[in-house]
Amino acid sequence: MIKTVGVVGLGLIGGSMAKAIRKYTDCTLLGYNRSSPVLSRALDEGVLDGVLTEEKLAECELVIIALYPEATVEYVTKHRDQFRRDGIVMDCGGVKGVVCGPLEDVVKDAGFWFVGGHPMAGIERSGYANAFPELFQNASLILTPYPGTPQRCVDDIWEFARKLGFGHLQPSTPEEHDHIIAYTSQLAHVVSCAYVGSPSAPNFKGFSAGSFKDMTRVAKLNEEMWTELFLENREALVREIDTLAEELAAFAYTIRRGDRERLRDMLRHAREIKETIDKDC
């Protein structure tokens, strides 16, 4: 049973995790953030019961690391011998290969279990000030445990995650995760940023509705974090960008030629795909 939880990193995801843990569980909650004002605020608001010091890592049945991928690898490596024996450490990063790969040898025989995680939740604003406990309501939680990880670890994480509002557990591997997330998440951010890069963008006022808002929403991003995520998953992401460029080129060619029948077929095909996708949402 998870009674004491540590959260490392109190940005949007880590801060929302902390606030959800405080609201929906009776766990003792310890937290750490490199920015002292943010840590002080979380303590003053009563979100945290105390500071997650190196000495207190051993008290936590579960440690949730909500740092950028490179920082996650550094943190787990540095504190390898301080985590609770038989405890669980889970990260929340948006790419898994660059985290789970380097850490596999680090955590082997270390006495605790590391499970890669990715909460599929977020908003276009970042930081603790924008964190809120309902962020994970009905969200999917992707887990990429190493082969040989006891099933109880996954079960314990999922039982805990359900209390925070998660609605779906998606087991995966780091390779599968990074391949699919390049399409479902990273490509959408690239497209949104490229879309607002048009010289037409500043002239939107009075000429925009829901579609413009939908296309531009995620261009309001944390450029430091997304630069790291894009580059750490560059091969999969570039493949998706190239595929999209081919699709756009086909549309441009068809429209330029005035090929009404072909264009109608392309639009029908896209609509049918979208209708199929919606059935699984």
C-alpha positions in Angstrom: 0.0 0.0 0.0 1.3 3.5 -0.9 1.2 5.7 2.2 4.0 8.2 1.6 4.7 9.7 -1.8 7.5 12.0 -3.0 7.1 14.3 -6.0 10.2 15.7 -7.6 9.5 18.8 -9.8 6.5 21.0 -9.2 5.8 22.3 -12.6 2.4 21.8 -14.4 2.5 18.0 -14.2 4.3 17.5 -10.9 2.3 20.4 -9.3 -1.0 18.9 -10.5 0.1 15.5 -9.3 0.8 17.0 -5.9 -2.4 18.8 -5.7 -4.4 15.8 -6.8 -2.6 13.6 -4.3 -3.5 16.1 -1.6 -7.1 16.4 -2.7 -8.0 12.8 -3.5 -5.8 10.7 -1.1 -4.7 10.7 2.5 -1.1 10.0 1.7 1.8 11.8 3.4 3.2 14.0 0.6 6.8 15.2 0.3 8.0 17.4 -2.5 11.1 18.9 -4.0 11.6 21.7 -6.5 14.8 23.4 -7.5 13.0 26.8 -7.4 12.7 27.7 -3.7 9.7 30.1 -4.1 7.7 27.4 -5.8 8.5 24.9 -3.0 7.7 27.4 -0.4 4.4 28.2 -2.0 3.4 24.5 -2.1 4.3 24.2 1.6 2.4 27.4 2.5 -0.7 26.2 0.6 -0.6 23.0 2.6 -0.2 20.9 -0.6 3.0 19.3 0.8 3.5 17.9 4.2 7.2 18.5 4.0 10.3 18.7 1.9 11.6 15.6 0.1 15.2 15.6 1.2 17.7 12.9 0.2 17.3 11.3 3.6 13.5 11.1 3.2 13.5 9.3 -0.2 13.7 6.1 1.7 10.4 6.8 3.4 8.5 6.9 0.1 6.8 3.8 -1.3 6.3 5.8 -4.5 8.5 8.6 -5.9 7.1 10.5 -8.9 9.7 12.4 -11.0 8.3 15.2 -13.1 11.4 16.6 -14.6 12.7 16.9 -18.1 14.1 13.6 -19.5 17.8 14.4 -19.1 17.2 15.7 -15.6 15.3 12.6 -14.7 18.2 10.3 -15.7 20.6 12.5 -13.6 18.3 12.5 -10.6 17.7 8.8 -10.5 21.4 8.0 -11.1 22.5 10.4 -8.4 20.0 9.0 -5.8 20.2 5.4 -6.8 21.2 4.2 -3.4 18.8 6.4 -1.5 15.4 5.2 -2.8 13.3 2.9 -0.6 14.1 -0.8 -0.8 11.4 -2.4 -2.9 9.8 1.0 -3.5 8.6 2.3 -6.9 10.1 5.3 -8.9 8.0 6.5 -11.8 8.9 9.3 -14.2 6.4 11.5 -16.1 8.4 12.4 -19.2 7.1 12.8 -22.7 9.7 10.5 -24.3 10.7 7.2 -22.9 13.6 5.7 -24.8 16.1 8.4 -23.6 15.0 7.8 -20.0 14.3 4.1 -19.8 17.3 3.1 -21.9 20.1 4.8 -19.9 18.4 3.9 -16.6 18.1 0.2 -17.2 21.6 -0.6 -16.1 21.5 2.1 -13.4 18.5 0.7 -11.6 19.4 -3.0 -12.1 19.8 -4.7 -8.7 19.5 -1.3 -7.0 16.7 -2.5 -4.7 13.9 -0.4 -6.1 11.7 -0.6 -9.2 11.7 2.0 -11.9 8.7 2.3 -14.2 8.5 4.7 -17.1 5.3 6.7 -17.1 3.6 9.4 -19.2 0.4 11.0 -18.0 -1.5 12.0 -21.2 -2.7 15.3 -19.8 -1.8 18.9 -20.1 -2.8 22.4 -21.0 -1.1 25.2 -23.0 0.2 26.9 -19.8 3.1 25.7 -17.7 4.3 26.0 -14.1 3.0 25.4 -10.7 0.8 28.4 -10.8 -1.3 26.8 -13.5 -1.3 23.3 -11.9 -4.7 22.0 -10.7 -5.9 18.7 -9.2 -8.4 17.8 -11.9 -5.9 17.8 -14.7 -5.9 14.0 -14.9 -9.6 13.3 -14.9 -10.3 10.5 -17.3 -6.8 10.8 -18.7 -4.7 7.9 -20.0 -1.6 6.8 -18.1 1.0 5.1 -20.2 3.4 2.8 -18.4 6.6 1.2 -19.9 7.9 -1.2 -17.2 11.1 -3.2 -17.8 10.7 -6.9 -18.5 10.8 -8.6 -15.2 9.1 -5.8 -13.3 6.7 -7.4 -10.8 3.0 -7.0 -11.8 2.3 -5.7 -8.4 4.3 -2.5 -9.2 2.0 -1.8 -12.2 -1.0 -2.7 -10.2 0.0 -0.4 -7.3 0.7 2.5 -9.6 -2.7 2.0 -11.4 -4.6 1.7 -8.1 -3.0 4.9 -7.0 -3.5 6.7 -10.4 -7.2 5.9 -10.4 -7.6 7.8 -7.2 -6.1 10.8 -8.9 -8.7 10.6 -11.7 -7.0 8.6 -14.4 -9.4 6.7 -16.5 -7.2 4.4 -18.7 -4.0 2.4 -18.2 -2.0 1.9 -21.4 0.9 -0.6 -21.2 3.6 0.0 -23.7 7.3 -0.3 -24.5 9.6 2.7 -24.7 10.0 2.1 -28.5 6.3 1.9 -29.2 5.5 4.9 -26.9 8.0 7.1 -28.7 6.9 6.0 -32.2 3.2 6.7 -31.5 3.6 9.8 -29.3 5.6 11.4 -32.2 2.3 11.4 -34.1 -0.3 11.9 -31.4 1.4 14.7 -29.5 4.7 16.0 -30.9 3.6 16.4 -34.5 0.5 18.4 -33.4 2.8 20.9 -31.6 5.0 21.2 -34.7 2.0 21.8 -36.9 0.5 24.4 -34.6 3.8 26.3 -34.4 4.3 26.1 -38.2 0.7 27.2 -38.7 1.1 30.4 -36.6 4.3 31.1 -38.5 2.3 32.1 -41.6 2.4 35.8 -42.5 -1.4 35.7 -42.4 -1.5 34.9 -38.7 -1.5 38.5 -37.3 -4.6 39.3 -39.4 -6.8 36.7 -37.8 -9.0 39.1 -35.8 -12.6 39.1 -37.0 -11.9 36.2 -39.4 -11.4 33.3 -37.0 -13.6 30.7 -35.2 -13.2 27.4 -33.5 -10.9 25.8 -36.2 -8.3 28.6 -35.8 -8.4 28.3 -32.0 -8.0 24.6 -32.2 -5.0 24.8 -34.6 -3.2 27.5 -32.7 -3.8 26.3 -29.1 -0.8 24.2 -28.5 1.6 26.7 -30.1 1.5 28.4 -26.7 4.1 26.0 -25.3 7.1 25.8 -23.1 9.9 26.0 -25.7 12.6 24.7 -23.4 10.7 21.5 -22.7 9.5 20.9 -26.2 12.9 21.5 -27.8 14.3 18.7 -25.6 11.3 16.4 -26.3 11.5 17.0 -30.1 15.3 16.4 -30.3 15.2 13.4 -28.1 12.7 11.7 -30.4 13.9 13.2 -33.6 13.9 10.2 -35.8 10.3 9.3 -35.1 9.2 12.9 -35.2 10.9 13.7 -38.5 9.3 10.6 -40.1 5.9 12.0 -39.1 6.7 15.5 -40.4 7.9 14.0 -43.7 4.6 12.0 -44.0 2.6 15.1 -43.3 4.5 17.1 -45.8 3.7 14.5 -48.5 0.0 14.6 -47.5 0.0 18.5 -47.7 1.8 18.3 -51.1 -0.8 16.0 -52.4 -3.6 18.4 -51.3 -1.7 21.4 -52.9 -1.2 19.5 -56.2 -4.9 18.5 -56.3 -6.2 21.9 -55.5 -3.8 23.6 -57.9 -5.1 21.4 -60.7 -8.7 22.1 -59.8 -9.3 18.3 -59.6 -12.7 18.4 -58.0 -13.3 14.7 -58.0 -9.9 13.8 -56.5 -10.2 16.5 -53.9 -13.7 15.2 -52.8 -12.3 11.7 -52.5 -9.4 12.9 -50.4 -11.7 14.8 -48.1 -14.1 11.9 -47.9 -11.3 9.6 -46.9 -10.1 11.9 -44.2 -13.7 12.2 -42.8 -14.1 8.5 -42.7 -10.8 8.1 -40.8 -11.8 10.7 -38.3 -15.2 9.0 -37.8 -13.4 5.8 -37.1 -11.0 7.5 -34.7 -13.9 9.1 -32.8 -15.4 5.7 -32.1 -12.4 4.8 -30.0 -12.1 8.1 -28.2 
